[in-house]
């Protein structure tokens, strides 16, 4: 599995909340994510770049989590009316990156790599908060909080 280990500062992400199973990447639940992104892209004047946050979840497979479809905030003052703010804590993360013509499919494929690496024992997840950033319209970076990384990468 190809990933880097990085130390990240606290990240604030605000937006629309989707409460969903941790592995909801296909079917009707994916349609709700696509719909939330379409609404977000129609908004003007967002204070930061698009981002996704995953917070308030348990480590058990098929558990539920809070999925924030939104934008990064520098401070709480950037929070726009009607949005919910989530905090991704500072800490050690594994970073996975991929690019593709269909960003939704790229994200799904990259999360599968995360789950495969976790199942292979490459790292131990912290389950304190994860996030996605989008450096351009074709690229996703997934940051997964960890407590341990095999081989100390």
VMD Tcl script that builds the backbone (N, CA, C; Angstrom):
set m [mol new atoms 459]
animate dup $m
set s [atomselect $m all]
$s set {name element resname resid chain x y z} {
  {N N UNK 1 A 0.849 -1.174 0.000}
  {CA C UNK 1 A 0.000 0.000 0.000}
  {C C UNK 1 A 0.895 1.237 0.000}
  {N N UNK 2 A 0.509 2.209 -0.797}
  {CA C UNK 2 A 1.320 3.407 -0.934}
  {C C UNK 2 A 0.693 4.561 -0.152}
  {N N UNK 3 A 1.342 4.933 0.936}
  {CA C UNK 3 A 0.889 6.071 1.724}
  {C C UNK 3 A 2.089 6.690 2.421}
  {N N UNK 4 A 1.907 7.918 2.881}
  {CA C UNK 4 A 2.923 8.631 3.650}
  {C C UNK 4 A 2.402 8.866 5.052}
  {N N UNK 5 A 3.304 9.006 5.998}
  {CA C UNK 5 A 2.931 9.370 7.358}
  {C C UNK 5 A 3.238 10.848 7.534}
  {N N UNK 6 A 2.248 11.601 8.020}
  {CA C UNK 6 A 2.403 13.039 8.181}
  {C C UNK 6 A 1.856 13.467 9.535}
  {N N UNK 7 A 2.394 14.547 10.060}
  {CA C UNK 7 A 1.842 15.185 11.248}
  {C C UNK 7 A 1.036 16.380 10.780}
  {N N UNK 8 A -0.200 16.464 11.236}
  {CA C UNK 8 A -1.109 17.528 10.789}
  {C C UNK 8 A -1.568 18.375 11.966}
  {N N UNK 9 A -1.792 19.667 11.698}
  {CA C UNK 9 A -2.392 20.519 12.723}
  {C C UNK 9 A -3.893 20.260 12.796}
  {N N UNK 10 A -4.527 20.790 13.810}
  {CA C UNK 10 A -5.977 20.717 13.904}
  {C C UNK 10 A -6.594 21.319 12.646}
  {N N UNK 11 A -7.652 20.673 12.153}
  {CA C UNK 11 A -8.344 21.149 10.960}
  {C C UNK 11 A -9.817 21.310 11.283}
  {N N UNK 12 A -10.380 22.456 10.920}
  {CA C UNK 12 A -11.806 22.712 11.113}
  {C C UNK 12 A -12.496 22.567 9.763}
  {N N UNK 13 A -13.561 21.763 9.729}
  {CA C UNK 13 A -14.337 21.561 8.509}
  {C C UNK 13 A -15.802 21.806 8.843}
  {N N UNK 14 A -16.461 22.624 8.013}
  {CA C UNK 14 A -17.864 22.960 8.217}
  {C C UNK 14 A -18.661 22.581 6.987}
  {N N UNK 15 A -19.957 22.343 7.197}
  {CA C UNK 15 A -20.814 22.050 6.062}
  {C C UNK 15 A -22.046 21.285 6.457}
  {N N UNK 16 A -22.521 20.486 5.517}
  {CA C UNK 16 A -23.723 19.672 5.676}
  {C C UNK 16 A -23.368 18.358 6.345}
  {N N UNK 17 A -24.186 17.934 7.285}
  {CA C UNK 17 A -23.955 16.678 7.996}
  {C C UNK 17 A -24.747 15.554 7.341}
  {N N UNK 18 A -24.042 14.450 7.085}
  {CA C UNK 18 A -24.669 13.210 6.638}
  {C C UNK 18 A -24.292 12.156 7.662}
  {N N UNK 19 A -25.266 11.587 8.321}
  {CA C UNK 19 A -24.990 10.506 9.273}
  {C C UNK 19 A -25.064 9.215 8.475}
  {N N UNK 20 A -23.966 8.468 8.437}
  {CA C UNK 20 A -23.950 7.308 7.548}
  {C C UNK 20 A -23.082 6.187 8.089}
  {N N UNK 21 A -23.303 4.968 7.562}
  {CA C UNK 21 A -22.417 3.865 7.939}
  {C C UNK 21 A -20.996 4.158 7.480}
  {N N UNK 22 A -20.042 3.668 8.203}
  {CA C UNK 22 A -18.644 3.947 7.909}
  {C C UNK 22 A -18.220 3.453 6.536}
  {N N UNK 23 A -18.882 2.465 5.996}
  {CA C UNK 23 A -18.480 1.914 4.704}
  {C C UNK 23 A -19.474 2.260 3.593}
  {N N UNK 24 A -20.222 3.354 3.730}
  {CA C UNK 24 A -21.241 3.723 2.740}
  {C C UNK 24 A -20.606 4.463 1.579}
  {N N UNK 25 A -20.148 3.718 0.574}
  {CA C UNK 25 A -19.518 4.364 -0.574}
  {C C UNK 25 A -20.247 4.073 -1.881}
  {N N UNK 26 A -21.278 3.237 -1.817}
  {CA C UNK 26 A -21.999 2.890 -3.029}
  {C C UNK 26 A -23.494 2.858 -2.742}
  {N N UNK 27 A -24.284 2.793 -3.797}
  {CA C UNK 27 A -25.724 2.662 -3.648}
  {C C UNK 27 A -26.396 3.950 -3.221}
  {N N UNK 28 A -27.562 3.823 -2.552}
  {CA C UNK 28 A -28.363 4.999 -2.193}
  {C C UNK 28 A -27.632 5.998 -1.311}
  {N N UNK 29 A -26.784 5.517 -0.433}
  {CA C UNK 29 A -26.072 6.444 0.445}
  {C C UNK 29 A -25.065 7.280 -0.339}
  {N N UNK 30 A -24.429 6.683 -1.338}
  {CA C UNK 30 A -23.508 7.466 -2.178}
  {C C UNK 30 A -24.283 8.549 -2.919}
  {N N UNK 31 A -25.509 8.250 -3.333}
  {CA C UNK 31 A -26.331 9.243 -4.024}
  {C C UNK 31 A -26.580 10.458 -3.131}
  {N N UNK 32 A -26.767 10.233 -1.839}
  {CA C UNK 32 A -26.963 11.351 -0.901}
  {C C UNK 32 A -25.702 12.203 -0.785}
  {N N UNK 33 A -24.537 11.562 -0.831}
  {CA C UNK 33 A -23.275 12.307 -0.792}
  {C C UNK 33 A -23.129 13.154 -2.054}
  {N N UNK 34 A -23.428 12.559 -3.198}
  {CA C UNK 34 A -23.352 13.290 -4.469}
  {C C UNK 34 A -24.298 14.487 -4.446}
  {N N UNK 35 A -25.501 14.303 -3.939}
  {CA C UNK 35 A -26.477 15.385 -3.844}
  {C C UNK 35 A -25.965 16.510 -2.931}
  {N N UNK 36 A -25.377 16.155 -1.802}
  {CA C UNK 36 A -24.835 17.171 -0.885}
  {C C UNK 36 A -23.716 17.961 -1.560}
  {N N UNK 37 A -22.860 17.269 -2.320}
  {CA C UNK 37 A -21.776 17.960 -3.034}
  {C C UNK 37 A -22.324 18.895 -4.101}
  {N N UNK 38 A -23.375 18.481 -4.796}
  {CA C UNK 38 A -23.965 19.343 -5.823}
  {C C UNK 38 A -24.499 20.623 -5.200}
  {N N UNK 39 A -25.183 20.502 -4.058}
  {CA C UNK 39 A -25.693 21.698 -3.365}
  {C C UNK 39 A -24.552 22.589 -2.899}
  {N N UNK 40 A -23.487 21.976 -2.375}
  {CA C UNK 40 A -22.346 22.760 -1.893}
  {C C UNK 40 A -21.683 23.527 -3.035}
  {N N UNK 41 A -21.510 22.892 -4.167}
  {CA C UNK 41 A -20.859 23.533 -5.315}
  {C C UNK 41 A -21.656 24.722 -5.847}
  {N N UNK 42 A -22.941 24.765 -5.581}
  {CA C UNK 42 A -23.782 25.881 -6.008}
  {C C UNK 42 A -23.629 27.100 -5.101}
  {N N UNK 43 A -23.087 26.901 -3.914}
  {CA C UNK 43 A -22.927 28.004 -2.961}
  {C C UNK 43 A -21.755 28.891 -3.362}
  {N N UNK 44 A -21.905 30.163 -3.133}
  {CA C UNK 44 A -20.848 31.131 -3.451}
  {C C UNK 44 A -20.289 31.707 -2.159}
  {N N UNK 45 A -19.040 32.134 -2.213}
  {CA C UNK 45 A -18.438 32.825 -1.084}
  {C C UNK 45 A -18.040 31.948 0.087}
  {N N UNK 46 A -17.737 30.683 -0.166}
  {CA C UNK 46 A -17.265 29.833 0.930}
  {C C UNK 46 A -15.923 30.364 1.424}
  {N N UNK 47 A -15.672 30.323 2.728}
  {CA C UNK 47 A -14.454 30.910 3.290}
  {C C UNK 47 A -13.189 30.082 3.090}
  {N N UNK 48 A -13.327 28.851 2.622}
  {CA C UNK 48 A -12.147 28.006 2.446}
  {C C UNK 48 A -12.393 26.978 1.363}
  {N N UNK 49 A -11.367 26.186 1.044}
  {CA C UNK 49 A -11.499 25.175 0.003}
  {C C UNK 49 A -12.422 24.032 0.425}
  {N N UNK 50 A -12.975 23.353 -0.573}
  {CA C UNK 50 A -13.803 22.180 -0.304}
  {C C UNK 50 A -13.017 21.158 0.515}
  {N N UNK 51 A -13.733 20.463 1.399}
  {CA C UNK 51 A -13.120 19.425 2.230}
  {C C UNK 51 A -14.224 18.523 2.761}
  {N N UNK 52 A -13.824 17.349 3.209}
  {CA C UNK 52 A -14.740 16.409 3.843}
  {C C UNK 52 A -14.157 16.018 5.186}
  {N N UNK 53 A -15.006 15.927 6.192}
  {CA C UNK 53 A -14.567 15.488 7.508}
  {C C UNK 53 A -15.377 14.291 7.966}
  {N N UNK 54 A -14.713 13.405 8.693}
  {CA C UNK 54 A -15.366 12.235 9.268}
  {C C UNK 54 A -15.066 12.250 10.768}
  {N N UNK 55 A -16.105 12.428 11.575}
  {CA C UNK 55 A -15.932 12.534 13.025}
  {C C UNK 55 A -17.013 11.728 13.735}
  {N N UNK 56 A -16.892 11.642 15.045}
  {CA C UNK 56 A -17.907 11.010 15.894}
  {C C UNK 56 A -18.213 9.571 15.502}
  {N N UNK 57 A -17.168 8.768 15.282}
  {CA C UNK 57 A -17.432 7.386 14.907}
  {C C UNK 57 A -16.699 6.427 15.816}
  {N N UNK 58 A -17.188 5.201 15.802}
  {CA C UNK 58 A -16.592 4.135 16.595}
  {C C UNK 58 A -15.799 3.226 15.667}
  {N N UNK 59 A -14.909 2.463 16.221}
  {CA C UNK 59 A -14.018 1.627 15.417}
  {C C UNK 59 A -14.699 0.392 14.819}
  {N N UNK 60 A -15.854 0.008 15.326}
  {CA C UNK 60 A -16.495 -1.209 14.844}
  {C C UNK 60 A -16.916 -1.050 13.384}
  {N N UNK 61 A -16.701 -2.082 12.607}
  {CA C UNK 61 A -17.091 -2.032 11.195}
  {C C UNK 61 A -18.612 -1.911 11.113}
  {N N UNK 62 A -19.076 -1.200 10.134}
  {CA C UNK 62 A -20.491 -0.901 9.921}
  {C C UNK 62 A -21.076 0.013 10.994}
  {N N UNK 63 A -20.220 0.640 11.805}
  {CA C UNK 63 A -20.724 1.617 12.755}
  {C C UNK 63 A -21.067 2.898 11.992}
  {N N UNK 64 A -21.750 3.776 12.672}
  {CA C UNK 64 A -22.119 5.036 12.045}
  {C C UNK 64 A -21.114 6.116 12.387}
  {N N UNK 65 A -21.037 7.118 11.508}
  {CA C UNK 65 A -20.144 8.253 11.715}
  {C C UNK 65 A -20.827 9.509 11.222}
  {N N UNK 66 A -20.284 10.659 11.614}
  {CA C UNK 66 A -20.768 11.932 11.104}
  {C C UNK 66 A -19.867 12.338 9.954}
  {N N UNK 67 A -20.475 12.488 8.790}
  {CA C UNK 67 A -19.778 12.799 7.547}
  {C C UNK 67 A -20.119 14.248 7.207}
  {N N UNK 68 A -19.110 15.116 7.198}
  {CA C UNK 68 A -19.311 16.523 6.870}
  {C C UNK 68 A -18.879 16.782 5.436}
  {N N UNK 69 A -19.799 17.224 4.607}
  {CA C UNK 69 A -19.505 17.625 3.235}
  {C C UNK 69 A -19.430 19.142 3.263}
  {N N UNK 70 A -18.224 19.689 3.045}
  {CA C UNK 70 A -18.142 21.132 3.191}
  {C C UNK 70 A -16.843 21.767 2.776}
  {N N UNK 71 A -16.332 22.593 3.686}
  {CA C UNK 71 A -15.202 23.467 3.402}
  {C C UNK 71 A -14.357 23.633 4.656}
  {N N UNK 72 A -13.095 23.966 4.439}
  {CA C UNK 72 A -12.197 24.218 5.564}
  {C C UNK 72 A -12.426 25.616 6.119}
  {N N UNK 73 A -12.279 25.738 7.425}
  {CA C UNK 73 A -12.359 27.026 8.124}
  {C C UNK 73 A -11.022 27.296 8.796}
  {N N UNK 74 A -10.588 28.541 8.772}
  {CA C UNK 74 A -9.379 28.910 9.521}
  {C C UNK 74 A -9.705 29.057 11.004}
  {N N UNK 75 A -10.887 29.629 11.295}
  {CA C UNK 75 A -11.345 29.802 12.672}
  {C C UNK 75 A -12.850 29.542 12.723}
  {N N UNK 76 A -13.402 29.503 13.918}
  {CA C UNK 76 A -14.836 29.323 14.105}
  {C C UNK 76 A -15.611 30.468 13.446}
  {N N UNK 77 A -15.000 31.636 13.348}
  {CA C UNK 77 A -15.659 32.792 12.738}
  {C C UNK 77 A -15.988 32.557 11.263}
  {N N UNK 78 A -15.320 31.604 10.608}
  {CA C UNK 78 A -15.602 31.296 9.199}
  {C C UNK 78 A -16.868 30.474 9.007}
  {N N UNK 79 A -17.399 29.914 10.085}
  {CA C UNK 79 A -18.588 29.070 10.003}
  {C C UNK 79 A -19.751 29.870 9.449}
  {N N UNK 80 A -20.399 29.359 8.399}
  {CA C UNK 80 A -21.531 30.040 7.801}
  {C C UNK 80 A -22.836 29.562 8.426}
  {N N UNK 81 A -23.818 30.432 8.432}
  {CA C UNK 81 A -25.117 30.155 9.039}
  {C C UNK 81 A -25.712 28.880 8.434}
  {N N UNK 82 A -26.176 27.985 9.294}
  {CA C UNK 82 A -26.819 26.756 8.866}
  {C C UNK 82 A -25.883 25.573 8.725}
  {N N UNK 83 A -24.566 25.811 8.793}
  {CA C UNK 83 A -23.596 24.719 8.678}
  {C C UNK 83 A -23.177 24.220 10.057}
  {N N UNK 84 A -22.662 23.011 10.087}
  {CA C UNK 84 A -22.162 22.392 11.307}
  {C C UNK 84 A -20.641 22.340 11.219}
  {N N UNK 85 A -19.976 22.591 12.333}
  {CA C UNK 85 A -18.513 22.610 12.372}
  {C C UNK 85 A -17.991 21.349 13.045}
  {N N UNK 86 A -17.006 20.719 12.421}
  {CA C UNK 86 A -16.334 19.562 12.994}
  {C C UNK 86 A -14.855 19.839 13.148}
  {N N UNK 87 A -14.259 19.222 14.155}
  {CA C UNK 87 A -12.837 19.427 14.411}
  {C C UNK 87 A -12.094 18.115 14.212}
  {N N UNK 88 A -11.118 18.138 13.302}
  {CA C UNK 88 A -10.221 17.016 13.100}
  {C C UNK 88 A -8.977 17.345 13.926}
  {N N UNK 89 A -8.672 16.566 14.956}
  {CA C UNK 89 A -7.592 16.946 15.870}
  {C C UNK 89 A -6.198 16.887 15.234}
  {N N UNK 90 A -5.299 17.648 15.799}
  {CA C UNK 90 A -3.892 17.572 15.401}
  {C C UNK 90 A -3.381 16.179 15.740}
  {N N UNK 91 A -2.433 15.694 14.951}
  {CA C UNK 91 A -1.874 14.390 15.254}
  {C C UNK 91 A -1.184 13.764 14.065}
  {N N UNK 92 A -0.927 12.479 14.214}
  {CA C UNK 92 A -0.258 11.692 13.169}
  {C C UNK 92 A -1.319 11.052 12.275}
  {N N UNK 93 A -1.068 11.163 10.965}
  {CA C UNK 93 A -2.005 10.664 9.966}
  {C C UNK 93 A -1.258 9.895 8.882}
  {N N UNK 94 A -1.939 8.932 8.278}
  {CA C UNK 94 A -1.442 8.348 7.041}
  {C C UNK 94 A -2.172 9.072 5.913}
  {N N UNK 95 A -1.426 9.406 4.869}
  {CA C UNK 95 A -1.962 10.177 3.745}
  {C C UNK 95 A -1.940 9.315 2.491}
  {N N UNK 96 A -3.116 9.138 1.892}
  {CA C UNK 96 A -3.279 8.435 0.630}
  {C C UNK 96 A -3.682 9.467 -0.418}
  {N N UNK 97 A -3.126 9.381 -1.616}
  {CA C UNK 97 A -3.429 10.337 -2.685}
  {C C UNK 97 A -3.708 9.596 -3.981}
  {N N UNK 98 A -4.707 10.084 -4.734}
  {CA C UNK 98 A -5.009 9.512 -6.053}
  {C C UNK 98 A -5.675 10.576 -6.917}
  {N N UNK 99 A -5.551 10.402 -8.231}
  {CA C UNK 99 A -6.199 11.276 -9.208}
  {C C UNK 99 A -6.940 10.425 -10.219}
  {N N UNK 100 A -7.985 10.982 -10.791}
  {CA C UNK 100 A -8.745 10.263 -11.811}
  {C C UNK 100 A -9.773 11.158 -12.453}
  {N N UNK 101 A -10.338 10.693 -13.554}
  {CA C UNK 101 A -11.314 11.486 -14.304}
  {C C UNK 101 A -12.641 11.625 -13.568}
  {N N UNK 102 A -13.039 10.609 -12.796}
  {CA C UNK 102 A -14.272 10.653 -12.024}
  {C C UNK 102 A -13.880 10.711 -10.545}
  {N N UNK 103 A -13.970 11.909 -9.951}
  {CA C UNK 103 A -13.496 12.081 -8.573}
  {C C UNK 103 A -14.233 11.177 -7.593}
  {N N UNK 104 A -15.538 10.983 -7.786}
  {CA C UNK 104 A -16.291 10.098 -6.889}
  {C C UNK 104 A -15.746 8.683 -6.896}
  {N N UNK 105 A -15.483 8.144 -8.084}
  {CA C UNK 105 A -14.921 6.801 -8.180}
  {C C UNK 105 A -13.502 6.746 -7.622}
  {N N UNK 106 A -12.750 7.830 -7.827}
  {CA C UNK 106 A -11.379 7.899 -7.297}
  {C C UNK 106 A -11.397 7.842 -5.774}
  {N N UNK 107 A -12.324 8.565 -5.168}
  {CA C UNK 107 A -12.447 8.570 -3.707}
  {C C UNK 107 A -12.804 7.176 -3.197}
  {N N UNK 108 A -13.767 6.538 -3.836}
  {CA C UNK 108 A -14.172 5.184 -3.424}
  {C C UNK 108 A -12.986 4.227 -3.514}
  {N N UNK 109 A -12.261 4.264 -4.630}
  {CA C UNK 109 A -11.103 3.384 -4.806}
  {C C UNK 109 A -10.026 3.639 -3.778}
  {N N UNK 110 A -9.818 4.904 -3.449}
  {CA C UNK 110 A -8.780 5.234 -2.472}
  {C C UNK 110 A -9.176 4.778 -1.069}
  {N N UNK 111 A -10.460 4.925 -0.706}
  {CA C UNK 111 A -10.899 4.426 0.602}
  {C C UNK 111 A -10.734 2.909 0.684}
  {N N UNK 112 A -10.959 2.220 -0.420}
  {CA C UNK 112 A -10.739 0.769 -0.406}
  {C C UNK 112 A -9.274 0.456 -0.128}
  {N N UNK 113 A -8.350 1.271 -0.652}
  {CA C UNK 113 A -6.930 1.086 -0.350}
  {C C UNK 113 A -6.660 1.318 1.136}
  {N N UNK 114 A -7.310 2.334 1.708}
  {CA C UNK 114 A -7.161 2.597 3.147}
  {C C UNK 114 A -7.607 1.369 3.939}
  {N N UNK 115 A -8.795 0.844 3.630}
  {CA C UNK 115 A -9.330 -0.297 4.376}
  {C C UNK 115 A -8.459 -1.536 4.192}
  {N N UNK 116 A -7.941 -1.732 2.979}
  {CA C UNK 116 A -7.057 -2.882 2.732}
  {C C UNK 116 A -5.769 -2.757 3.535}
  {N N UNK 117 A -5.185 -1.565 3.572}
  {CA C UNK 117 A -3.943 -1.351 4.330}
  {C C UNK 117 A -4.185 -1.550 5.822}
  {N N UNK 118 A -5.334 -1.071 6.296}
  {CA C UNK 118 A -5.679 -1.266 7.712}
  {C C UNK 118 A -5.838 -2.760 8.006}
  {N N UNK 119 A -6.563 -3.474 7.150}
  {CA C UNK 119 A -6.779 -4.908 7.351}
  {C C UNK 119 A -5.479 -5.691 7.293}
  {N N UNK 120 A -4.508 -5.201 6.512}
  {CA C UNK 120 A -3.208 -5.865 6.391}
  {C C UNK 120 A -2.279 -5.535 7.566}
  {N N UNK 121 A -2.753 -4.691 8.492}
  {CA C UNK 121 A -1.944 -4.351 9.661}
  {C C UNK 121 A -0.878 -3.301 9.400}
  {N N UNK 122 A -1.017 -2.540 8.305}
  {CA C UNK 122 A -0.029 -1.509 7.987}
  {C C UNK 122 A -0.063 -0.353 8.997}
  {N N UNK 123 A -1.225 -0.140 9.608}
  {CA C UNK 123 A -1.363 0.903 10.627}
  {C C UNK 123 A -2.567 0.576 11.503}
  {N N UNK 124 A -2.632 1.259 12.647}
  {CA C UNK 124 A -3.762 1.146 13.569}
  {C C UNK 124 A -4.455 2.498 13.593}
  {N N UNK 125 A -5.721 2.507 13.248}
  {CA C UNK 125 A -6.460 3.769 13.190}
  {C C UNK 125 A -6.750 4.309 14.585}
  {N N UNK 126 A -6.745 5.628 14.687}
  {CA C UNK 126 A -7.043 6.301 15.950}
  {C C UNK 126 A -8.542 6.536 16.130}
  {N N UNK 127 A -9.281 6.643 15.038}
  {CA C UNK 127 A -10.712 6.938 15.070}
  {C C UNK 127 A -11.023 8.215 15.844}
  {N N UNK 128 A -10.171 9.217 15.673}
  {CA C UNK 128 A -10.397 10.524 16.284}
  {C C UNK 128 A -10.936 11.520 15.276}
  {N N UNK 129 A -10.800 11.224 14.001}
  {CA C UNK 129 A -11.266 12.088 12.921}
  {C C UNK 129 A -10.385 11.886 11.703}
  {N N UNK 130 A -10.996 11.825 10.547}
  {CA C UNK 130 A -10.289 11.689 9.273}
  {C C UNK 130 A -10.803 12.790 8.355}
  {N N UNK 131 A -10.072 13.071 7.288}
  {CA C UNK 131 A -10.543 14.101 6.366}
  {C C UNK 131 A -10.043 13.852 4.955}
  {N N UNK 132 A -10.713 14.510 4.030}
  {CA C UNK 132 A -10.325 14.507 2.625}
  {C C UNK 132 A -10.103 15.952 2.196}
  {N N UNK 133 A -9.070 16.157 1.392}
  {CA C UNK 133 A -8.817 17.451 0.767}
  {C C UNK 133 A -8.700 17.217 -0.731}
  {N N UNK 134 A -8.951 18.267 -1.506}
  {CA C UNK 134 A -8.992 18.159 -2.954}
  {C C UNK 134 A -8.103 19.232 -3.573}
  {N N UNK 135 A -6.826 18.910 -3.828}
  {CA C UNK 135 A -5.891 19.905 -4.367}
  {C C UNK 135 A -6.312 20.451 -5.733}
  {N N UNK 136 A -7.045 19.632 -6.508}
  {CA C UNK 136 A -7.598 20.087 -7.785}
  {C C UNK 136 A -8.842 19.254 -8.071}
  {N N UNK 137 A -9.489 19.481 -9.201}
  {CA C UNK 137 A -10.763 18.824 -9.496}
  {C C UNK 137 A -10.655 17.332 -9.768}
  {N N UNK 138 A -9.451 16.809 -9.921}
  {CA C UNK 138 A -9.255 15.387 -10.225}
  {C C UNK 138 A -8.585 14.606 -9.094}
  {N N UNK 139 A -8.146 15.306 -8.038}
  {CA C UNK 139 A -7.280 14.693 -7.029}
  {C C UNK 139 A -7.914 14.741 -5.643}
  {N N UNK 140 A -7.748 13.638 -4.919}
  {CA C UNK 140 A -8.174 13.575 -3.526}
  {C C UNK 140 A -6.993 13.135 -2.671}
  {N N UNK 141 A -6.889 13.746 -1.496}
  {CA C UNK 141 A -5.937 13.329 -0.466}
  {C C UNK 141 A -6.771 12.913 0.739}
  {N N UNK 142 A -6.571 11.683 1.189}
  {CA C UNK 142 A -7.284 11.188 2.367}
  {C C UNK 142 A -6.290 11.103 3.513}
  {N N UNK 143 A -6.662 11.694 4.647}
  {CA C UNK 143 A -5.843 11.679 5.851}
  {C C UNK 143 A -6.577 10.874 6.916}
  {N N UNK 144 A -5.948 9.794 7.380}
  {CA C UNK 144 A -6.544 8.897 8.364}
  {C C UNK 144 A -5.711 8.952 9.640}
  {N N UNK 145 A -6.332 9.326 10.741}
  {CA C UNK 145 A -5.637 9.405 12.014}
  {C C UNK 145 A -5.188 8.024 12.480}
  {N N UNK 146 A -3.958 7.949 12.958}
  {CA C UNK 146 A -3.397 6.662 13.379}
  {C C UNK 146 A -2.756 6.769 14.757}
  {N N UNK 147 A -2.679 5.602 15.418}
  {CA C UNK 147 A -1.955 5.510 16.685}
  {C C UNK 147 A -0.645 4.778 16.507}
  {N N UNK 148 A -0.552 3.958 15.428}
  {CA C UNK 148 A 0.658 3.187 15.183}
  {C C UNK 148 A 0.767 2.899 13.689}
  {N N UNK 149 A 2.005 2.901 13.199}
  {CA C UNK 149 A 2.268 2.584 11.795}
  {C C UNK 149 A 3.318 1.499 11.750}
  {N N UNK 150 A 3.058 0.424 10.986}
  {CA C UNK 150 A 3.986 -0.685 10.847}
  {C C UNK 150 A 5.294 -0.182 10.252}
  {N N UNK 151 A 6.380 -0.523 10.869}
  {CA C UNK 151 A 7.683 -0.144 10.340}
  {C C UNK 151 A 8.045 1.308 10.598}
  {N N UNK 152 A 7.165 2.054 11.279}
  {CA C UNK 152 A 7.475 3.442 11.629}
  {C C UNK 152 A 7.701 4.354 10.452}
  {N N UNK 153 A 7.020 4.115 9.332}
  {CA C UNK 153 A 7.183 4.925 8.118}
  {C C UNK 153 A 7.205 6.396 8.378}
}
mol reanalyze $m
mol bondsrecalc $m
mol representation Tube
mol addrep $m
